[in-house]
């Protein structure tokens, strides 16, 4: 790749770049996970209304 890390500035630039890549990956993963959870709930009504109705008369 290169000659390596010789100064603190080189180290900071390398770790900052890696951090930004990890943040973008985490945000993309969170968005896909949120969409996965939201799509699962589209088939259901809220507050357990998807359960079979039980009438007690």
Residue pairs with C-beta under 8 A, 6 or more apart in sequence:
5 11
5 14
43 50
44 50
